[in-house]
Amino acid sequence: MTYKTRKRLAILILVVGLPVYIIVAATIMSLMLNQEIRFWWPIEFLVYVLLGIGWAFPLKWVFKGIGQPDPDQSNP
């Protein structure tokens, strides 16, 4: 995948995918907290941490090196 394509994909993920993920994660947490039986607080904390950073690991390859100059572009 070219640098330009990865950069566009990263922007798409951050502008569209991440807000959708946040809505889904907030819905999961609100459903989990509105039940009659609440989870023990360390389990809730672990779920928040996993939902908070869990999106980044599968997408790490997209964001790696995006802030660097384009390696495909020839330097005159």
C-alpha positions in Angstrom: 0.0 0.0 0.0 1.4 3.4 -0.9 2.1 6.1 1.5 -0.6 8.4 0.1 -3.2 5.6 0.3 -2.2 4.9 3.9 -2.4 8.6 4.8 -5.9 8.9 3.3 -7.0 5.7 5.1 -5.6 7.1 8.4 -7.6 10.3 7.9 -10.7 8.4 7.1 -10.3 6.2 10.1 -9.8 9.2 12.4 -12.6 11.3 11.0 -15.3 8.6 10.4 -14.3 5.3 12.0 -13.2 6.6 15.4 -16.4 8.6 16.2 -18.4 5.5 15.2 -16.3 3.4 17.5 -16.7 5.9 20.3 -20.5 5.7 19.9 -20.5 1.9 19.9 -18.1 1.8 23.0 -20.3 4.3 24.9 -23.4 2.3 24.1 -21.8 -0.9 25.3 -20.7 0.8 28.6 -24.2 2.4 29.1 -25.9 -0.9 28.6 -23.4 -2.6 30.9 -24.0 0.1 33.7 -27.8 0.2 33.4 -28.3 -3.4 34.3 -29.6 -4.4 37.7 -26.3 -6.1 38.4 -23.2 -4.0 38.0 -19.8 -5.4 37.5 -17.1 -5.1 40.1 -15.2 -1.8 39.6 -11.9 -3.3 38.5 -13.7 -5.2 35.8 -15.4 -2.0 34.6 -12.1 -0.2 34.6 -10.5 -3.0 32.5 -13.4 -2.8 30.0 -12.8 1.0 29.8 -9.1 0.5 29.2 -9.6 -2.2 26.6 -12.2 -0.1 24.7 -10.1 3.0 25.0 -6.9 1.5 23.5 -8.2 -1.6 21.8 -8.9 0.2 18.5 -5.3 1.3 18.0 -3.6 -2.1 18.0 -5.3 -3.6 14.9 -4.8 -0.3 13.0 -1.2 0.3 14.1 0.1 -0.6 10.6 -2.0 2.2 9.1 -0.7 4.9 11.3 3.0 3.8 11.4 5.2 6.4 9.7 2.4 8.7 8.7 4.1 11.8 10.2 7.3 11.2 8.2 8.0 12.6 4.8 6.7 10.5 1.8 9.3 7.8 1.2 7.8 7.2 -2.3 8.6 10.8 -3.4 12.0 11.3 -5.0 14.1 14.0 -3.4 15.7 16.4 -5.9 
